Amino acid sequence: MARFSRRHVLGLGVGMLGARLFRPVLAADTGTESHGMSVFGDLKYPADFPHFDYVNPEAPKGGLFSFIPSTRGYNQSFFTFNSLNAYILKGEGAQGMDNTFVSLMTRAGDEPDAMYGLAAKSVQISPDKLTYHFAMRPEARFHDGSKLTAQDAAFSLTTLKERGHPLIIVQLRDLVKAEAADDATLVVTFAPKRARDVPLYVAGLPIFSKAYYAAHPFDESTLDAPLGSGPYKVGKFEVNRFIEFARVKDWWAADLPVNRGTYNFDVVRYEFYRDRDVAFEGFTGKNYLFREEFTARVWATRYDFPAVKDGRVKLETLPDQTPSGGQGWFINTRRDKFKDPKVREALNYAFDFEWTNKTIMYGAYARTVSPFQNSDMVASGPPSPDELKLLEPFRGQVPDEVFGQPFVPPVSDGSGQDRALLRKAQQLLQEAGLAIKDGKRVLPNGDIFTLEFLLDEPSFEPHHSSFIKNLAVLGIEANIRLIDAVQYRARVESFDFDVTTERLSMSPTPGDSLRPYFSSQAAATNGSYNLAGVANPAIDALIEKAIDAETRQDLTTACRALDRVFRAGRYWVPQWYRTSHPIAYWDEFSHPPKLPRYGGGVGAPDLWWYDSAKAAKAEQAK
């Protein structure tokens, strides 16, 4: 299941990996069986590998791990849930449901995009790479003891393609059909020129019980726990407050190489809070045990409570070497008042990042400039010759700056109200035909220019303060609309907003996953992540170039070209990012000394384990 980090988010990377002309290991190219597959060629692990290098294969089982969500996917929320169906548009799906199912294959956290056999022990790929034969493991079982077969896998893929969440449907556009040749063999057929990440995406989707859904509607929100086959079952829960998952102690897949040293806790519990300050107090009171901190002010000033001082709570900062994606205020260009790029650029000149970072975020962040931030896909300097080859067909259709230096957000004097930048914003608004009348900025149609920032959590309000003040200087009436998580998701998914904050998470190998963010199709699809309404033929064409890339260098070139056109469109006001994960936890856990680069940086709870010796010591320290 795709997961998305809260301020590292929005999370299409992990599960949506992409690009066209899939290139797995050479054995698969010849049509022989392979124990895994990857995008551009090699697999790190041989067929007989005992376990992933980054796990502790001797990690003990037991204990409880509790935390608040920091990732989400599809219909999930960070703040609430009211459904145990996390793969459709309806309802607010519960966090953690992905661990109640297995998939055909599973990711290796120390490789950019490699996957190895889980429910499927191997895959055979046709020479034209359009037909995949997955050999199912005969020992695979659902939690009621019934066999998990190719029939279930075929049913699951077909159902998700037809009735799944809109994001899943978009990702499966090149899946032609999934059929069970027999109980042991799943045959998946893809369309010619299919997106190269589709096989990887398909291999990572959950497998549902065909028999279970013969008696239960799939596309309905429900609080009935579905029949699963994963390492955990749904345990106790209270809607909108918490949900627990109990480890399946006789799980059929526990000893597979891909699972050794993982899923170590007997109980994994998600706690839900609608307010970050209340959530922090809950952690200090040991209402939950692990916390990744996303607020620099809190990390800098509030982790001095007694349990930290006496060592019962440990603080760590773990590096994040993966693409951070792009967080920013996305401007809804579907609305007439935001159609002119000069208006959108003026908003960029009104935000003082330097003041905000210094005053509110304790200097903990760097400025985001690109949706590919923290990767080598960020455009810089003039286009390379290879980039120009991709961009030249669009000369005259895209801004001239695409062929020069890419747009970088302005750097202020840090005062909170840089007069030079505000004069530039005034000039842009005037050029766009927005005059001042009676102290108010007026649109060309005579309406007053108003702007509403849509939020679903109050802790983000201070970051808007100087921005709104500067907009007022420009004559723009701006305000914050704070609503609950359910209303927020409904409005964002229907694109009913002026400006809202989101984070686009990029995988190390983006491809078809670019479509939900940037394509014209996604701009017209409710529930997509194209919040700005980007509908640009040049961007559509460059997405296809990225999807067609046959080498990582070709992919990098295409993404840099796309980055230039996106940034030239002024579709957002970029915010900030950090290259580390500040975490705090009650000292009852241990984790591997070196966490995998592509596993999200933290590895919790999947790679951590309960440490009884630490827990006993902490108890004595009370």
N, C-alpha and C positions, 0 to 999 in steps of 0.2 A: 504494500500500500504506500502511495506517495505520502511523505510527511513533510511538513513545512514548519520552519522555525519561526517563533513569534516575532522577534525583531531581526531574525536572520531570515525571514520568510519572504515571500510566500512560497513555499516550499515547494515549485514543481521540480525540483531536481531529482531527489532520491527516487526513483521509480519511473521517471520519464526521461530517458537518457539521450537520445536521439541522433539520428541522421540516416541518409539513404545509402543503399548498396551495402548491406550488412557484411562485415568481414570478420567472421569468427576464426578460430584456430584452423591451421592448415588441414588437419584431419577432417574437420567438418566440411571444408571446401571440396574435398574429394568424395563426399557422400558417405564417409565412414562415421561410426558413432563417436561422439565426444562427450566427456563428462561435464563440459561447461562451454560457455561461449562469451565472446567479448566483441567490442566494436571494431577495433583496428588490427586485431591479429593475435597477440599472445595471451596465454593464460599463465599466471604465476605458478599455480599449483598443479602438480601432476595428478593423474587419475587416482593414485593410491595415497594421496595426502592424508595424514591422520587428523589434522585440525588446522584451523587458521593460525598463523604465526602470532597474532596479537592477543589471543585468548589465553586464559589460564585453564588448561584442560582438567586440572585437579581442583578447580573451584568448588567449594562445598555448596550443597543445596540447603535452603532453609531461609527463615527470616522474612521480614516485611520491608518492602521499599515503597515509600509514599512520597508524592511530589505533586506539584501543580503543572498543568500542561505547558510545554514550550514549543510543541510542534502541532500541526494540524493538517488534515487533508480532506478534500471533497466537502462534505456538509458539516464538518466538525467546527466547534467553537472553542476558544480558549477558556470561556467563562461559564459554560453551561452545557447540558445535554438533556434531551428528552426522547431519544430513540436509540435502539441498539442496531439500527440499520445505517451503516456508515458509508454506503456505496451508492446512494441515490440522492436526489436533490431535496426531497422532502425531509423535514425534521432537522434536529440538531444531533448529529451522530455522536455517540459516546467515544471518548478517547480510548485507545487500547484495543479496539475490536479487531485490528489487524493481527494481533497475536493469538486470536482464537481460530485462525485459519492457517493453512499452509498454501504455498504456491508451487508451481512446477520447479522453479529454481530460486536461488537466493543470492543476494549480493555478497561480494567479498569487500570488506571495508578498507583493505589496503591496496585496492586496484581501482582505477577510475570507473570502470563499468563492467567488470567481469562478473559472471554469474555461474553458480555451480548447482548440481542436482539436489533437489529436495524431494518433492513428491515424484518427480521424474528422475530416474537414475542416469539417463543419458539422452542425447538428442542427435538425430541424423538429419543433415541439411542437404537438400537437393543441390546439384551444381548451379542451377539458376537462382538459388537462394529464395525461392518462393514457396517451397513446401518443407515443413519441419515435422519429423516423426519423433515424438517424445515417447520414450519407453518408461512406463509407469512402474513404480516400486510395488511389488506384490504385497509387501507388509504394510502398506499405507492404510490407515484406518481413521474413521470418524470417531468421535468421543463415545458413541453408543456401541462401538465395536463393529459396525458395518464397514465393508470394504470401500475404500476410496479408489475409484477406477477412472479410466479414460472417459467413461460416460459422464461422470460428474464434472470432469474438467471441460469437456465439450459443452455441456449444459451451461457451465459458469461463464465461459467466454461468450457464448451466444447471447446469454441473458444480459451480461454487462454491456455488450455492444448494442443491444436493442433497448434496454430499460435502465441502464446504469446512470450514474451522475453525468451531466453533460460533458464534463471534462474527460471522463472515461470514453464516452461515445466519440468525442473528437479524436482522442488518441488511437482509437480502434478503427479509424476510417479506412485503413488499408488492410484490415483483416477481412478476408473474403468469407472464410468459413472455418469452423472447428468441428471435426468429426471424430468419433471413436471407431477405428477399424475393428477393434475388439476391446475387451476390458483392459488390456495391457498396452494398447497403442493409441495415442492421440495424434491425429493428423491435422496440422494447422496450415491453411493455405492463405497466402498473401497476394495482394494485387501487384501487377508489374510496376516497377519503379516505386515500390513501397518505401515508406520511411524506414531508415535503418534501425531506429530505436524500437519499432513496433514489436519485433520478436522479443527483445529484452523486456519491454513493458508487459507483453502478454505473459511471459514466463514469471513475472513478479505479481500477477493478479491473484486474488484469493480463489480458492476452489471451494465451491458450495456443494452441499448434498442435493442431488437431483431429487431423491426420494423425499427429503424434507420439504423442498419447495413445491412438490406436487400437491402438498396439503396446506401450504402457506403462501400468500401473495408476496412476491419479491419486492415490488415497487411501492410498498406501503411502510410508513413509519410505524415502528412497533417497539414495545418493551418486552416482548418475548425473546429470550436468548436463542439465537439460531444454533443449529447443530454445527459444530466446528470440528476441526482436526488438528489444531495448533497446539502450542506448548501450554496455553492457558484456557480456562473456561471462565465465563462470566460468573462472578460470585455475588456478594452482597452489593446493593447499590441503592441510592436514594436520588431520585431525579433532581438535577440542578445542584446537587451537593457533593456526591462522591460516587465512585464506582470501583469495585475491587475485582481482580482477576486471580483465580486460584490456579496454581501450577498443576498440570496433569502429571501425576507422579509415575504413571505407567505409559507415558507418551511414546508412541511407536517410533518417533524420529529422534529421540533424545541422544542416541549414540552415533548418529550420522556424523561424518567429519565436519559438515557445515554447522553443526549444532553443539559440538563439544565445547564446554566452557561457557556456554551461554544460557540464558533463561534460568538463572540460579535461585531466584527468590520464590519462596512458597506463595507469597501474596504480593501483588503489585497493585497499589491503590492510587487513583487519581483524585485529587481534591480540587474543587471548583470555588473560586472566589470572584466576585464581580469588581472588587476594588483591590488595587495592588497594595495599598497601605495595610488594609485588613489582612491581606495574604501574607505580608511580611510579619505582622504580629502573630499570625498563626504559626509561622515557622519558628519564631523566637519562643513560642509556647510549646513547641514540639508536637503541634497538631499534624505536621508532616515532617519528613526527615531529610529531604533533598531539595535544593533550590538553585536554579541558575538565575543570576541577577541580571536584569536587563535595564535597570535604571542606575546610571552612573552616580547620581546624587546619593542614592541609598547605599551603593557599594562603598562610596568614599566616606560616608558619615554615620552609618547606622549599624555596621557590623562590629560593634564594641560592647555588645550586651554580655552579661556574666558568663553565659555558656561558651562564648568565643574566648573570653579572657582566661577561663580555667581549662580550656582545651577540649571541652565536650563537643563543641562545634568546630569543624575544620574549614579553612578557607583555602581554595586553590584557584589559580588562573591557568587554564589549559589553552594551548595554542590552537588556532583555527587556520589551517592552511588551504581550505577549500574556497572556491569562489563565493564571495559574500552576497552576490547579487546586488540589486539596487533597491534601496528604500527611499521613498520620497512621497511628496504630495502629488497625486495624480489628478490632472485637470481634465474634467469631462468635456471633451471636444464635441460631443453630441449636442451640447447646448450652444445656441447661437452666439451667446456673449463670449464664448471661448474659441470661436472659429478662427479668429485672426492670430497667427503665430506671434505677432508683435505684442498682443495683449498678454499672451502666455509668457513671453520673455520678460515683460515688465514685472510680472509676479516674481520671477527669479531675482530681479534686482531689489525687490522689497524685503527679501529674507536675509537676515544677517546671521550667517552660520557662526562666524568667529565670536560674536557676542554670546550667542546661545550656547556654544560649546564651552566657553570660558565661564559663563555665569551660572548655567543650569546643569551642565554635564561634566564639570570639573576637568575639562580638557581631555576627556577620555576617548574622544572620537576623532576620526579623520573624515574629510568631506568626500561624499560619494559624488562621482562625476558620470558614471556609466552603469547600465544594468548588468554589465559583466565585471563589476568591480572585484578587485583582488584576484584577477586572472590575467593571462596573457592575451585575452581576447579584447581588452580595452584598447580602443583606437588612440593613437598619439602621434603628433607631428603630421606632416603631409602624408597622403596615402602612398603606400608602396606601389611599385609597378603592378603587382598582382592585384592589389585592391582596385587600382584604377581600371584594370580590365573589367572588373565587375561593375564599377560605377559609371563608366563612360556611356553605356547605353541610356542612362537616365539624365545626362547633362541637359539642362533646360527644363527638366521635370522636377528636380530637387534643388534646394537652395545652393548657391555657388559655394558656400562655406564647406559643403561636403567634399570639395576638391582641394581644400586647404586644411588649416588647423581645425580640429574638432572643437565644438563648443565646450567650454569649461565654466562652471558657475563663477560669478564674480567674487573676488576676495574683498571684504570690507575692512574698514579701519578698526573694527571691534567695538565701536561706540554704541552699537544698537540702532543708530540712525545716521548712517553714512550719507551725507548730503550729496556727494558726487554720484553715488549709485541711485539715489532717489531722483536726482535730476535726469539721469539716463532713463529711469522708468517713466518719468513724466513725458519725456520726449517720445518714447515708444507709444505711449497711450495716445498722445496727440496725433502721431502719424497714423494710428489705427482709427482715427476719427472719434475718439472719446474725449470730449471737451469737458471743462469744468463749468458748472452752472449752479449758482448759489452755494458754492462750496462743495458741491457733489459732483462726482464723476458720472457723466451721462453717456449712455450708449448711443450709437448712431440713430437708433429708432426712437430716441427720446426718453427711454427708461433709465432710472438710476441704476448704476452698476453696483450690485450687491454680490456678496460671496459668502457661502456657508461652508465651513469646515465640518465634515461629518466625523464624529468620534464615537467609540464605544467604551472608552475607559478614561477616567478623569486624570490619571497620572500624566497624561500627555498634554494636558491643557497648558502648563507653563511654557512649553516649547513653542506655542503659538503666540505668546504675548507680544513680543517685539514685532513679529510678523504682522499681526493685526494692527498694531500702532502705526507701523510704516504704511500699511495699506490705507489707513485713515488719513495720513499725510497726503496720500495720492488722491484723496477724495472717494475712496472705495469703502463702502459699508460692508465690513466683514464681521462675522460672528462664528461662534462655535455651537454646533448642535450635538449635544451629548445624549445618546440613546442607549437602550439596553442591547445586549448582544444579538438577540433574536431579531429585533427591528433593524439593527445595523446590517446584519447579513442579508435580510430581505431587501433592503434598499440598495445595498451594493450590488447584489446579484441582478437586480433589475435596472441598475445604472441610474438610480434616482438620487443623485448627489451633484454638488458643484465640484468639490475637491475632497479627497479623502487620502489617508495615508495607507500605504501597503508596501510590502517588500517582495520583490521578484527574486526567487532563489534559482540560481543556475547550476546545472550539473557540470562536472568537468568535461562532458561530451554532449553539449546541447545539439539538438536537431529538431525533430518533430515537436519536441516540447516547447520550441519557440512559438509555435502557432497559437496556443492559448493566450500568450502574452501580447503578441504583436500583429497577428494576421487580421485582414479585413473580415474574414469569416468569424473570428472570435469577437470582433467588435460588435457584431450583430447577434451574438449568442449569449443569452442571459446565463449568468453563472460563470462566465469565463473570467480570466484574469486580465483581459485587455480593458482595464478600467478607464484608460484615457480615451478609448474609442479610436485607436490608431487604425486607419484604413488607408494605406498608402501603397500604390502598386509597386513602387520601388522596393519597399520593405517586404512585400509579399514575394517578389522575385528573389530577393536576397535570402529570405528564409529557405526558399527552394534550393538555392546554391549551397547553403549550409547543410541542408538535408542530403544533397547530392555529393557532398565531399567524400572522397575516397581515401584521404589521408588526414591526419590530425592537422598538418600545416594548412591544407586546403580549408579545413573547417575553421581554423583560427583566422585565416584571411577573410572568409565570408562573414564571420561574426564581427570582425573589425569594420568591414564595410557597412554592415547592418547598423552597428553602433554609431557610425558617423551620421547616417540618415536619420536614425531615431533621435539623436541628440540635436540635430539641426531642426527637428520638428517642434522642439520646446514643449513636449507633451507633459512635462512634470517639472517640479521644483525638487531637485535631488536633496536628500538629507545627509545621512552620516552612516558610518559603519565602524566596527572594531574588529581586530584580528585575533581576538581571544574570547574565551568563555570564562567569566568569573562565576565560580560555583561555591556553595556552602552546603555542608551536610553534617548531621549529627554523626559522631565518630563511631559508627556501628558497621561501616562498610570498608571494603578494599576494592581496588580496581587494578587492571594490568598496568605495569609501569609505563608502557608506551601504547597509547591508544591509536587506532587506525586513522590515517589521514582522511579517508573519504567516508568515515563512519559517523560524521556529525560532530566530531571533536570531543564529545563528552562520554559517549558509550554507555550512558546510564538509561535505563536499568539493565539492558540486555547483557553487558559484559561485566558488570559489577557483581559482588557477592556479599552476603552477610558474614561479618567477622565476629564470631562469638567472643574471642579474647578481647577485642577492642570494646565490645559492648559491655563486658563485665568490668573492664577498667573504667569506662565512662560512668558506669553505675556507682562505682566506689568513689568517684570524684565528686559526686553530688554534695 
